[in-house]
């Protein structure tokens, strides 16, 4: 039979089409912005003719009348992701929530563990070959219509034609209802200032050429707005939202370096407005596939430099993530969160991020000793890699419980850090004997971070030290040659105990400072150089610095010292002091050439230098005196160059 004749025969009004439904059945509704609103309204109007109908909705964003209490005998909604449109119904017990990874829903349908009697979907008008497009909601619709006994399609000319695995022949439909109406629009509330700060922290981690996926939520969507300085980004996502369009139009998203479907945007469904719908309409740049494809961990991992960003409600000190349920109330769902976190973790140079603000609106901490009562664990402690707040980044992969606790406390709000440390000790996460003094004092001064390109093109990040650098600093000292150790500490040292390392990385940023030069990607860093100043017996802070052997001769020592000078000046110090052995000519040359007058005292084989910020010079100016009876050595060996 000609497809056009078949189309005419199956065309009905909504009321007659829904006569195909029966009581006690299970009905699938198209998702998100692709929900067939006219069919759903008609379904609610026929409530008197139906009883005990279970309505499956993967993602609902509209306030549908069929979920109201007056229809409780007719319809029982079941949601796999609880967006705003269904939250109240779930919390009041009028709808059910089934926690399930989005990628598992198609299999649930195909294996008939959730048999579908009828599917109500929305499609485009057919093309000249009799094929319609599933438009902005491919997700699990293709699986549902294949498994359903009855398929009823609302044909809406406003539905965009999308490419990819999005086409279905009209012969697949048992009833066709023509009805034109605007699609449901979805908007994410704009971020507040703190959420923008979190988004900026995340954006700093994303490299040019990455393939990105940002989940629903104000912070992940705000991250997209912070990527306009990036280049050659690609997209592999389940949900496509409005901010992606901005990045395409700005030339940021090109897919040039994308390794899976190069130069193509892969998505499964849209949540947005008319601008997004117009962008995807008949656009070969965008390929829509079912979630069993887009959310397949193996497919996600085929994208090199895959980055995924998700929002959390809270995180405990071991790394457990609550993202869907708090206080016994469901606020969202698992969706594609775990799918993409796992896929990005398996990607070459991939990055998986869980982001949250450090505080709730009531001032309580979102980083907690243990998850709150009634909180759900969306991501296990083994599944989380990177956690970001407005105070920085904690890379947790491979860390012990005690190291995780320190890393997460370090990015918690300063007002809660002492209480979190106390709780961590009480829980046995941190040893009672562990040295953490001074304790998490002050806010990490991110303004002193510098990305530096050294001679021969080597890139390093020079930044203030963090509490989580303890092991890296220890490894750095053990990598030093005996000569470098002797130069720095003015005597031989064979061991660098953990307690000394803890003192070096847990500092009061206002009274003292330590900076490290870090080389390597997140999770693979090594310290290339280290410098610090501490308050000694004199008026000027005492500086010391050291550079890893493999980084010497590249100008790193000068960069570290200039960073310390800039910080010391900003803190109001009039100069700095240093103790150097005369044979350490490399360090002396750096100190002499900082652009300030230098005075010094030579005593017992050590030069005690003072660099005077109030005496700038254009050529090195050094004035040394000698006092063989004077010893400048103090009791703190780690404060020496």
C-alpha positions in Angstrom: 0.0 0.0 0.0 1.2 3.5 -0.8 2.5 5.2 2.3 0.3 8.3 1.7 -2.8 6.1 1.6 -1.7 4.3 4.8 -1.2 7.7 6.4 -4.8 8.8 5.4 -6.3 5.6 6.8 -4.6 5.9 10.2 -5.2 9.7 10.6 -7.6 10.3 13.5 -8.5 13.0 15.9 -6.9 12.6 19.4 -10.1 11.4 21.1 -10.6 8.5 18.7 -6.9 7.7 18.6 -6.8 7.3 22.4 -9.7 4.9 22.2 -7.0 2.4 21.5 -5.8 2.6 25.1 -7.2 0.4 27.8 -7.4 0.3 31.5 -4.6 -1.4 33.4 -2.1 -0.8 30.6 1.3 0.9 30.7 1.7 4.0 28.5 4.9 5.6 27.4 5.0 9.4 26.9 7.5 11.2 24.7 10.2 13.1 26.7 11.0 16.6 27.6 10.4 19.3 25.0 9.2 16.5 22.6 6.2 15.6 24.9 3.0 15.4 22.7 1.1 18.0 24.7 -2.2 17.6 22.7 -2.3 13.9 23.2 -1.4 14.3 26.9 -4.3 16.8 27.4 -6.6 14.4 25.7 -5.4 11.6 27.9 -6.3 13.6 31.0 -9.8 14.4 29.4 -10.4 10.6 29.0 -9.6 9.9 32.6 -13.1 8.8 33.3 -12.8 6.0 30.8 -9.5 4.6 32.2 -8.4 3.1 35.5 -5.0 2.0 36.8 -3.0 3.2 33.9 0.8 3.5 34.6 2.3 6.4 32.7 6.0 6.0 31.9 7.8 9.4 31.5 11.6 9.4 31.2 11.9 13.1 31.6 9.0 15.5 32.2 9.4 19.3 32.2 5.8 20.4 31.9 3.1 20.6 34.6 0.8 18.0 33.2 -2.7 17.8 34.5 -2.9 14.0 34.4 -0.5 14.0 37.5 -3.0 15.9 39.6 -4.6 14.2 42.7 -8.0 14.1 41.1 -6.7 11.6 38.5 -5.1 9.3 41.0 -7.5 6.4 40.2 -6.9 6.7 36.5 -3.2 7.4 36.2 -0.1 6.5 38.1 3.0 8.4 36.7 6.4 6.8 36.9 9.5 8.9 36.3 13.1 8.0 35.7 14.2 11.6 36.0 12.4 14.2 38.2 12.6 17.6 36.6 10.6 20.6 37.9 7.4 19.5 36.2 7.1 16.3 38.2 8.9 17.1 41.5 5.8 18.1 43.5 3.9 15.0 42.3 6.7 12.7 43.4 7.2 14.4 46.7 3.5 14.2 47.5 3.4 10.5 46.5 1.2 10.9 43.4 4.0 9.8 41.2 6.8 7.2 41.5 10.5 7.7 40.9 12.6 4.8 39.6 16.3 5.4 40.1 18.0 4.2 36.9 20.9 5.2 34.7 19.5 6.7 31.5 21.5 4.3 29.4 19.7 1.3 31.1 16.2 2.4 30.2 16.2 1.1 26.6 17.3 -2.3 27.8 14.6 -2.3 30.4 12.1 -1.8 27.7 13.6 -4.1 25.1 13.9 -7.0 27.6 10.2 -6.4 28.5 10.9 -6.1 32.2 8.9 -3.0 31.7 6.4 -4.0 29.0 4.9 -1.1 27.1 1.3 -1.3 25.9 1.1 2.0 24.2 3.5 4.9 23.2 2.3 8.5 22.7 5.0 10.4 20.8 5.4 13.6 18.7 7.0 13.7 15.3 7.4 15.9 12.2 5.2 15.7 9.1 6.5 12.9 6.8 8.9 13.6 4.0 8.4 12.5 0.4 9.5 8.9 1.3 7.0 8.6 4.2 9.6 9.1 7.0 9.0 11.4 9.9 11.7 12.7 12.3 11.5 12.2 16.0 12.8 15.7 16.3 14.1 17.0 19.6 13.4 13.8 21.6 15.1 10.7 20.2 16.3 9.5 23.6 14.4 6.2 24.3 11.4 6.9 22.0 12.7 4.6 19.2 12.9 1.8 21.7 9.5 2.5 23.2 7.7 2.6 19.8 9.4 -0.6 18.7 8.3 -2.5 21.8 4.8 -0.9 22.2 1.6 -2.8 21.2 0.1 0.5 20.0 1.9 3.7 18.8 0.0 6.9 18.5 2.0 9.8 16.9 1.1 13.5 17.1 2.3 15.1 13.8 3.3 18.6 14.6 4.7 21.0 11.9 6.5 22.9 14.6 8.7 19.9 15.4 12.2 20.3 14.0 13.6 17.8 11.6 16.7 16.3 13.1 19.3 14.1 11.5 21.0 10.9 12.6 19.1 7.9 13.9 15.9 10.0 14.2 13.7 8.8 11.3 10.7 6.5 11.5 8.4 5.4 8.7 4.7 6.2 9.1 3.9 2.5 8.8 5.2 2.1 12.4 2.2 4.1 13.7 -1.2 2.7 14.6 -2.8 6.1 14.8 -1.8 9.5 13.5 -3.0 12.8 15.0 -2.3 16.0 13.2 -2.1 18.9 15.6 0.1 22.0 15.4 1.3 23.7 18.6 4.5 25.2 20.0 6.9 22.8 21.6 7.4 22.9 25.4 10.2 25.4 26.2 12.7 24.7 28.9 14.9 27.2 30.6 17.5 26.8 33.4 17.5 29.7 35.9 20.6 31.8 35.6 23.5 31.3 38.0 24.2 33.5 41.0 27.6 35.0 41.6 28.9 32.0 43.6 27.7 29.5 41.0 29.5 31.6 38.4 32.7 31.3 40.4 32.4 27.6 40.5 31.8 27.5 36.8 35.0 29.6 36.2 36.9 27.1 38.3 35.6 24.3 36.2 36.3 26.1 32.9 40.0 26.6 33.9 40.3 22.8 33.8 39.0 22.4 30.2 41.6 22.4 27.4 41.3 23.4 23.8 40.2 20.5 21.6 38.1 18.9 24.4 34.8 17.2 23.7 32.3 18.5 26.2 29.1 17.3 28.0 27.5 19.5 30.6 24.5 18.1 32.5 21.4 19.8 33.6 21.7 22.2 36.5 22.7 25.8 36.9 26.4 25.2 37.4 27.0 22.9 34.5 25.1 25.2 32.2 27.0 28.2 33.6 30.2 26.4 32.7 29.2 26.5 29.0 29.0 30.3 29.3 32.6 30.4 30.5 34.1 28.6 27.6 34.2 31.4 25.0 38.0 31.7 25.3 38.5 28.0 24.2 39.1 26.7 20.8 38.1 23.6 18.7 35.7 22.1 21.2 33.5 19.2 20.3 30.2 18.0 21.7 29.0 14.5 22.7 26.0 14.8 25.0 22.7 13.3 25.8 21.0 16.7 26.3 21.5 19.6 24.1 20.7 23.0 25.5 20.7 26.7 24.4 24.2 27.6 25.6 25.8 25.2 23.1 24.3 27.3 20.3 26.2 30.3 21.6 29.4 28.4 21.5 28.8 27.2 17.9 28.0 30.7 16.7 31.1 32.1 18.4 33.3 29.5 16.6 34.3 27.8 19.9 32.6 24.5 19.0 34.0 23.2 15.7 34.7 19.6 16.4 38.0 19.9 14.5 39.8 17.7 17.1 36.9 15.4 17.9 37.9 11.8 17.6 34.4 10.1 17.5 32.2 11.5 14.8 34.6 14.4 14.0 33.0 17.8 13.3 29.6 16.5 14.4 27.6 17.4 17.5 26.1 14.2 18.9 23.0 14.5 21.1 19.9 12.5 22.1 17.4 15.2 23.0 16.9 18.9 23.4 15.9 21.0 26.3 15.6 24.7 25.4 13.7 27.2 23.4 12.9 28.3 19.8 16.5 29.4 19.1 17.7 25.9 19.9 14.9 24.3 17.9 15.7 26.4 14.9 19.4 25.5 15.3 18.9 21.8 15.1 16.2 21.9 12.4 17.5 20.2 9.3 21.0 20.8 10.4 23.4 18.1 9.3 26.0 19.4 11.9 23.9 17.8 14.7 23.3 14.1 14.8 20.6 12.7 17.2 20.9 9.1 18.4 19.1 7.0 21.1 20.6 7.2 24.6 21.6 3.6 24.3 24.2 5.0 21.8 25.0 8.5 23.2 25.3 7.2 26.8 27.1 4.1 26.0 30.3 4.3 28.2 32.4 2.8 25.4 31.2 5.3 22.9 31.7 8.3 25.2 35.3 7.1 25.9 36.1 7.1 22.2 36.2 10.9 22.4 39.8 11.9 23.4 39.8 14.7 26.0 36.2 14.0 26.9 35.0 16.4 29.6 31.8 15.9 31.6 30.4 18.3 34.3 27.6 17.5 36.7 26.1 19.3 39.7 25.9 17.8 43.2 23.7 18.5 46.2 26.4 17.5 48.6 29.6 15.5 48.9 30.9 13.7 52.0 34.6 13.6 53.1 35.2 10.2 51.5 33.9 11.4 48.1 30.4 10.0 48.0 28.1 12.3 45.9 24.5 13.1 46.5 22.8 14.4 43.3 19.3 13.2 43.2 17.8 13.0 46.7 18.2 14.9 49.9 16.3 14.8 53.1 14.3 11.9 51.7 13.0 14.0 48.9 13.7 13.4 45.2 15.0 16.5 43.4 16.3 15.2 40.2 17.5 11.8 39.0 20.5 9.8 38.0 20.0 10.6 34.3 23.2 10.3 32.3 25.5 11.4 35.2 27.1 8.1 35.9 27.2 7.1 32.2 29.3 10.2 31.4 31.4 10.2 34.5 32.5 6.6 33.7 32.9 7.4 30.0 35.0 10.5 30.6 37.1 8.6 33.1 38.0 6.0 30.5 38.7 8.6 27.8 42.3 9.4 26.9 43.1 12.7 28.8 39.4 12.7 29.9 38.1 14.8 32.8 35.0 14.0 34.9 33.9 16.8 37.2 31.3 17.0 40.0 30.7 20.7 40.9 28.8 22.4 43.7 28.8 25.6 45.8 30.5 25.3 49.2 27.4 26.5 51.0 23.6 25.9 51.0 21.4 28.9 51.1 21.0 28.5 54.8 24.8 28.8 55.3 25.4 25.1 56.0 28.2 23.2 54.3 27.6 21.1 51.2 30.8 19.3 51.9 29.9 17.2 54.9 31.6 14.6 57.2 28.9 12.1 56.2 26.0 12.5 53.7 22.9 14.0 55.3 20.1 11.7 56.6 17.9 10.8 53.6 20.5 11.7 51.1 21.0 9.4 48.1 24.4 8.2 46.9 24.3 9.0 43.2 28.1 8.4 42.7 30.2 6.2 44.9 33.4 7.3 46.4 35.2 5.1 43.8 33.3 6.7 40.9 34.2 10.4 41.6 37.4 11.9 40.3 37.3 15.6 40.5 35.2 17.8 42.8 35.1 21.6 42.3 33.7 24.4 44.5 34.3 28.1 44.3 37.4 27.6 46.4 39.2 25.3 44.1 39.6 21.8 42.8 40.0 18.5 44.6 41.3 15.6 42.5 40.4 12.5 44.4 41.2 9.6 42.1 43.7 7.3 43.7 43.7 9.1 47.0 43.3 7.4 50.4 40.4 8.3 52.7 42.6 10.6 54.7 44.0 12.3 51.6 40.5 12.8 50.3 39.3 14.3 53.5 42.2 16.9 53.4 41.5 17.6 49.7 37.8 18.2 50.3 38.3 20.2 53.4 40.7 22.4 51.5 37.9 23.4 49.0 35.1 23.7 51.6 34.0 27.1 52.9 36.6 28.5 55.3 33.9 29.0 58.0 33.4 25.2 58.1 36.9 23.8 57.7 37.8 23.6 61.3 34.5 21.7 62.1 35.1 19.4 59.2 38.6 18.6 60.3 37.4 17.8 63.8 34.7 15.6 62.4 37.2 13.9 60.1 39.4 13.1 63.2 36.4 11.8 65.1 35.4 9.5 62.2 39.0 8.2 62.0 39.5 9.6 58.5 42.4 11.7 59.7 44.8 10.4 62.3 44.9 12.2 65.7 48.6 12.6 65.3 48.5 14.1 61.9 50.1 17.6 61.8 47.8 20.2 60.2 48.9 23.4 61.8 48.3 26.2 61.0 45.0 24.7 60.0 43.3 25.8 56.8 43.8 29.4 57.6 42.6 31.9 55.0 41.3 31.5 51.5 43.5 30.0 48.8 44.9 33.1 46.9 44.1 32.1 43.4 45.1 35.5 42.1 48.8 34.5 42.5 48.6 31.7 40.0 50.7 32.1 36.9 50.8 29.9 33.8 54.4 30.2 32.6 56.2 29.0 29.4 59.8 28.3 30.2 62.8 28.1 27.8 62.3 25.3 25.2 58.5 25.7 25.5 58.0 23.8 28.7 54.8 24.9 30.5 54.3 25.0 34.2 51.7 26.4 36.6 53.2 28.5 39.4 50.8 28.7 42.3 50.5 28.9 46.1 51.0 25.6 47.8 47.9 23.6 48.9 47.3 21.2 51.7 46.9 18.4 49.1 50.5 19.0 47.9 52.0 17.1 50.9 53.1 14.0 49.0 54.1 15.9 45.9 56.4 18.1 48.0 57.9 15.1 49.7 58.6 13.4 46.4 60.2 16.7 45.1 62.6 16.8 48.0 63.5 13.1 47.6 64.2 13.8 43.9 66.9 16.4 44.8 70.5 15.6 44.5 72.7 15.6 47.6 74.3 18.8 46.4 71.0 20.6 45.9 69.8 19.4 49.4 73.0 20.8 50.9 72.7 24.1 49.1 69.1 24.5 50.2 69.3 23.4 53.8 72.9 24.2 54.5 73.6 20.7 55.7 73.0 17.2 54.6 69.5 15.8 55.0 68.6 12.2 54.3 64.9 12.1 55.3 61.9 14.4 54.8 59.4 13.3 57.4 55.7 13.7 56.7 55.2 16.0 59.6 57.7 18.5 58.2 55.9 18.3 54.8 52.6 18.9 56.5 54.0 22.1 58.1 55.2 23.3 54.7 51.9 22.8 52.9 49.4 23.9 55.6 50.2 27.6 55.9 48.6 30.9 56.8 48.6 32.6 53.4 48.6 36.0 55.1 51.7 35.6 57.3 53.8 33.3 55.1 53.8 31.9 51.6 55.0 28.9 49.7 54.6 28.5 45.9 55.1 25.4 43.8 55.8 25.1 40.1 53.6 22.2 38.8 54.2 20.3 35.6 51.9 17.8 34.1 48.1 17.3 33.7 45.6 17.1 36.5 46.2 13.8 38.4 49.7 13.4 36.9 51.4 16.4 38.3 55.0 16.7 39.6 56.6 19.6 41.3 59.2 21.2 39.1 60.2 23.8 41.7 59.4 25.2 45.1 59.9 28.5 46.9 58.6 30.1 50.1 59.1 32.8 52.6 58.6 32.5 56.4 58.9 35.0 59.2 62.3 34.5 60.9 64.1 36.4 63.7 64.5 39.5 61.6 62.2 42.1 60.2 62.2 40.7 56.7 60.7 37.3 55.7 63.3 34.7 54.8 63.0 33.1 51.4 64.3 29.9 49.9 63.7 28.1 46.6 64.8 25.0 44.8 64.3 23.6 41.3 64.2 20.0 40.1 67.3 19.0 38.3 65.5 18.3 35.0 64.1 21.9 35.1 67.3 23.7 35.9 68.6 26.1 33.3 65.1 27.0 32.0 64.5 30.2 34.0 62.2 28.5 36.5 64.1 29.7 39.6 63.8 33.3 38.5 60.0 32.9 37.9 59.6 31.4 41.4 61.6 34.1 43.1 59.8 36.9 41.1 56.5 35.4 42.2 57.5 35.4 45.9 58.7 39.0 45.5 55.4 40.1 44.0 53.5 38.4 46.8 55.7 39.8 49.5 55.3 43.3 48.1 51.5 42.9 48.0 51.6 41.9 51.6 53.4 45.1 52.6 56.9 43.7 53.3 59.8 46.1 52.6 62.1 43.3 51.4 63.1 39.7 51.8 66.1 37.9 53.3 67.9 34.8 52.2 70.8 32.6 53.4 73.0 31.3 50.6 76.2 29.4 50.4 78.9 31.2 48.4 79.4 28.3 46.0 75.6 28.3 45.1 76.3 30.8 42.3 73.0 30.0 40.4 70.9 31.1 43.4 73.1 34.1 44.1 72.7 35.3 40.5 68.9 35.1 40.7 68.8 37.0 44.0 71.2 39.7 42.8 69.2 40.3 39.6 65.7 40.8 41.0 65.9 44.5 40.3 66.6 45.7 43.9 69.6 46.7 45.9 71.2 43.8 47.9 73.1 44.0 51.1 74.7 41.0 52.8 76.7 39.7 55.7 79.2 36.8 55.1 79.7 34.7 58.2 80.9 31.2 58.8 80.7 30.2 55.1 77.1 31.5 54.6 75.9 34.8 53.0 73.0 36.4 54.8 71.3 38.6 52.1 68.7 41.4 52.3 66.9 42.5 49.2 65.4 46.0 49.6 62.2 46.7 47.7 62.5 50.4 48.4 65.8 50.5 46.5 65.0 49.5 42.9 68.1 49.3 40.6 68.7 48.9 36.9 71.9 47.0 37.3 72.7 44.4 40.1 74.0 46.3 43.2 75.5 44.2 46.0 77.1 45.4 49.2 78.6 42.6 51.3 80.3 42.9 54.7 82.1 40.2 56.7 81.7 39.1 60.3 83.4 35.8 61.1 82.0 35.9 64.7 78.4 36.1 63.6 76.2 33.1 62.8 73.0 33.7 60.9 71.8 30.1 61.2 68.5 29.6 63.0 66.8 26.5 64.4 64.5 26.1 61.3 66.6 24.2 58.7 63.7 24.2 56.1 63.9 28.0 55.9 67.2 28.0 54.0 67.9 28.3 50.3 
